Amino acid sequence: MIEKNSIEILRKLVGFDTTSFKSNLDLIKFIENYLNGFNIKSELIYDETKNKANLFATIGGDAKGGIVLSGHTDVVPIKNQKWSSDPFTLTERDNKLFGRGSSDMKGFIAVVLSRVSKMVETKLNKPIHLAFSYDEEIGCVGVHGLLDLIEKKSINPEFCIVGEPTSMEVVIGHKGKHAYGVKVDGFSCHSGQAPYGVNAINYAAKLITFIEQLNKEKSKIGPFDNEYEIPYSTLHTGLINGGTILNIVPNLCQFEFEIRHLAEDDPKEIMQRIHQYAEELIANEMHKISSKTNITFAEKINYPGLNISETINPVKQVKDILNDTKHKKVIFGTEGGLFKKKLNIPTIVCGPGSINQAHKPDEYIAIEQMEKGGKFIDKLISNYS
């Protein structure tokens, strides 16, 4: 019966199109009204446009300590994806629930909400805090207001569970991500007079080559963490655009690159080296032809890595509940690193569904995963009673 309830809640949640570039307020208001039905007050933290909001609520116990159950409410776009059914209508087939966000990560939110009645009925000796954010999918940009509120309240939670889809496996680490857009301003002229110009594409290529050299350096000298499939920080250039016509030396080239770094590796040091190399190109080569040339950087995404010890009590507690001795570190990023870095809360990533289904057409969560996630929350509640 409880899983039937969680599936019906998931049906409601999937029905809200909360693609990151759209408002999530209808979904947030639904959750607020749902919690209000149990006399639970929600606090909404809006963005500057008032079109998006985080939600924070506390259930039971003293307002201090306890555990945070965290999830993001936004989903990735469906554009150019071929679905077998309406992505915003939950569809059941073969013991699977299809819909955008079903796995990443409205399934977790639905399971948590389906247990609110049990949380209320149970005499919790420590509180359970619900923290639901916006705009995680575009770089974890929405959660900051939520973290500020938790910090201001000085509730000092014992630990946080971010319910990203891990197939209910315990995750204690992920890499951080820093992404940048780079603009190379050159000096245009006819290609027959190319030595008189500053070819923006050529200088972008030099910088991209330097970034790749740093990537190879990381693979050789680390630092390393062998719990990852790729045990070192990586640098990657993924977009580039420049030039207008072949017989004109291009005066503009733009590209984007990212650093996916171990939690213990400092991306600022990496960026300092990239900035220094760019400044040397400008001073030693580009400005010798034209002082109007330049290389500029714009930060696009910035979230820290996560790394917690497998020996701390929260990890042991979650493993005991799941009757599992294993843990892992994953390639995808979460808001967990921000909870750990900004609030110093030990943070575990663990939730129903598989990351292998996330972001794809015909995204789904297995009903078995909903059941497993529900039993986990049930035992967590029992531990706090």
N, C-alpha and C positions, 0 to 999 in steps of 0.2 A: 504493500500500500504506500509506504514512504517513497519507494522509487517511482511509483506511478505519480506521486506528487512532484518529485523532482523533475520528471520528464515533462509534466504539464507546465512547470515553471520554466524549464528550458524552452518549451514551445513558445511561451510568451517572450522570453529574452531574445530568441533567434528572430522573432517577428519584428523586432526593432532594428532598422537598418542603421547601425552605429559605425559605419565605415568612417575611418579617422577624419576625413575632411567634412563630415557631417556632424550635426548636433547629436549628443547622447542623452539629452534632457528627458525625452519620453521614457527611456529605460530607467534613468535615475529616479524619476518621479514614480514610476511603477514600484521600484524597490522601496522608496521612501514610504509609499502608501501601504505596501505589504508589511513593512516593519511596524508602521503605525498601528496596524491591526492587532499587534501584540503589545501595544503601548511602549514601543521602543522609539525613542527620538533619534532622528538622523540629523547630522550636520552636513550641509552642502557647501563645497568650496568651488566657486565659479571661476572660469577663466575671464580674461579681460572683455571678451565679447558677450559674456553671459549666455552663450549658446552651448557651453559644455560645463560639466561639473564633476567633481569627485564627491564621494559619499563616505561618511564615517559614522559608525554607530557602535555603542557599547552595550553588551548584554550581561547582566548578572554580576554578582560579586562586588568587591570594592573597585573603584574606578582605576586603581593603580595595579601595575603588574599584568599578569595574564598573558594571553596570546593574541596575536594579530593574524587574521585570515584575510589575505590580500589577493585581489584579482583586477584585471583591466577589463573595461566594458567595450572598448573599441575593437573593430575587426578590420581586416585588410580588404581592398576592393575586389569586386568580382569581374571587373572589366576584362574583356577578351578571354574569359573562361567559359567553357562549355559545360553546363550542368545538366544532369538528367532530370532534375526537378527544381522548383523554385528555391533558390538559395536562402530566402528569408521566410520559408515555410518549413517547419520541422517535418521531415518525412521519415517514416520507419520502414526499413527493408532489411531482411536477413539479420535481425537482432542488432541493427545499427541505426543510429539517429543522424540523418543527413541534414546539414544546414550550415550556412556561414557562421563561424564562431562556435559551433557545437563542441569542437575539440579545443579551440584556442580563443577564449577560455571560458565561454559561458556555461559549459558543462560543470565546471567547478563552482561557479557562482550559484547555479541552480541547486546543486547538492547542498551547499552551505545554507541557502535560504530555506530549503526543505527541512532542515534541522533546527530552524529557529524556534519552533514550538517546543521542541525537546529542550533546547537551551533555556527557554523561559520556565518550563515546568521543573527543570532540575535546579536544585539549590546549589548553584555554582559558588565555590569558595574563592574562585578567581575569575575575573571577567574574560569574556571573549569579545574581541574588537573586530568589527568588519570594516575593511578599507577597500573601496572600489574606485578605480582611477579611470582617466580618459587619456587618449593619445599615447598609449604605450607603443603602438605599432609604428609610430613615426619618430622613435628615438627616446622613449620614456620621458616625454616632456611634460605630461600632465600631472604626474604624481608628486611633483615638488610642493605644490600647495598643500597636499595631503600630509606630506612629511612635516611641513612647517606646523600644521595644526597639532599633530601628535607630539612634536617637540614642545610646543607651547603648553600643552596640557600636562607635561611632565608625568605621563602615566608609566613610563619605563617598562614596557612589556618584556617578559622573559625571553620570548622569541617570536619570530614571524614565519608563517608558512605562505609562500607565494604559490598559488595553485596552478601554475603553468602545466601543460600536458606532458607528464613524464611517465605515463603508464603506471602511476603510483609507485615509482621507484624514487629513492631518496637521492636528491642532487645537492651537493655541498659546494659546488663551484661552477662558475662560468666566466668566460672572458669579457672584458670591457670593450667598448667600441668608441672610437673617435673618428668622425668622418669630416672631410673638408672639401670645399669647392675652391679651385685655384683658377685665377684669371691672369693670363700672361698678355700684357699689352706690348706689342711690337711696334715697328715703324714700317709703313707700307711704301712700296715703290714698284716699278715695272720689273718683272722677273729678269729682263735683260740687264738690269742694273742691280741685281740681287745683293752684291757686296755693299751697296749703299743703304740697304734696308736692315731691319732687325726682324728675322723670321720668327713669329710667335710660336709656330708649330715646332720649329727646331728647338727653341728654348724650353717649351713644354716637354719635348721628348727628352732633353737632358735631365730635367727635373724628375720625370717619370723613371728614367734609367737609374738615377740616384736612389729613388724610393725603392726600386727593385733590388738594388745593391744592399740597402738596409734590410730588406726582407731576407735575402740570402745570408746576411750576417747573423740575423736572429736565429736562423735555422742551424747555424754552425756553433755559435757561442752562447746562445740562450739569453736569459735564464730559461730553465726547462721545468716542466711539471708533467711527469709521465702518466698522470691519471687522465690526461687529455689524449684524444686520438691524434691531434697535431699538438705536440707538447711544448710549443714555443709561440711567442707573439708573431703575428703575420701582418704584412702590409700589402695592399692590393689596389690597383687602379682599375676602375670599372666603367668610366664614361669619359669620352673626349669629343670635342667639337672645335673645328677651326678652319679658316680659309673660306674664300668665296669663289675664286676662279684660279685656274692653274697659272696664268701668266701675271699674277699679282702676288708679290711677297705679302703673306698674311700679317695683319697687324693685331689679330686677336686669336687666342686659343684658350679654351676653357676645359678643365677636366676635374674629375672627382676621384678621391682616393680615401681609403679607410685604414685604420690601425685597429686590429683586434688583438688585444693584449691580455696577458696573464695579469691577475690581480696584483701580483707582486712586482710587475714590470711598470716602469713609469713612462706613460706616453708623452709627458712633457719633455723628457730628455730626448725622445725620438723627434718630436716636433722642433726642438731647439736646433738639432742637426739639420733638419730639412730647411728651416728658416735661414740658418747660416749659409747653407749651400746656395739658396736662392739669392741672398744678399750678395754673395760673391759673384754670381752670374750677372746681377744688375750692375755692380760697381766695376767689375773687371772686363766685362764684354759689352753688355747692352748699352750702358750710358756712354760708352766711348763713341757710339754712333748717334744716339739720340737720348737726351735727358728726359724725354716724354715717356720712355719705356718703363715698365714696372712689372712686378709679380706680386699679387696680393692673395691672401688666404681668407676664407670665410668658413667658420665652424658650422657644420650642419647637424651633427649628432654627437652627443657626449654623455656616456653613462659608464660607470665604473664596473670592474669585474667583481666577482664574488668568490671568496675563499674562506671557508670556516673549517675548524678542526673536527675530524670525525669522532673525537673523544669527548666533546662537550655534552652535557646532559640533554639538551634539546634533541640532538641527533640520536642519542641513545633511546630517548623516549619515543621518537617517531619510528625508529627501527623496531622497537619492542611492540608498538601498536600494530605495525605491519607484519610482525613476525619475520623480519628480514634482517640479515646481517650485512648486506651489501650497500654500497653507495657509489655514486659516480659524479663526474663533471661533464658538462655538456657544451656543445659548440654554439648554441643560441644564447642571446642575452635576455635578461629579465630586469624587472624593477628591484630584484633582491639585492643587487649590489648597492643600490641607493639606500635601501633600508639599513644595510650594514654600515655603509660609509657615513651617512648623514646622522643616523640615530644610534649607531653602535648596537643595533639589535641583532643577535645571532639569527640568521635567516636561512631557511631551508626551502628549496624549490621542490614541490611534490604535489601532483594533482592527477586527476583522471584524464584519459585520452592520450593519444600519441602525437608527438610533434611531426611524425611522418605524414599525418593527415592534414596538418595545419596549412593554411594559405592555398590549398589546392582546390580545383573544381571537385564537386562531390565530397567536400569535407564532411567527416562524420566522427561520432564518438560511439563506441560499442556500449550497449546497455550493460554489459558485464563490467565495464569500467565505471559507469555511474554507480553500480551496486557496490563495487569495491571502494570507491570514493566515499559513498555514504556510510559504509561500515567503519571506515577510518574516522570520519567526523564523529560518529556515535561513540567510538572508544575514546576519542579525544575529550568529548563532553564528560564521559564517565570519569576520566582522570582528574577533572576539575570539580567533581561533585563531592 
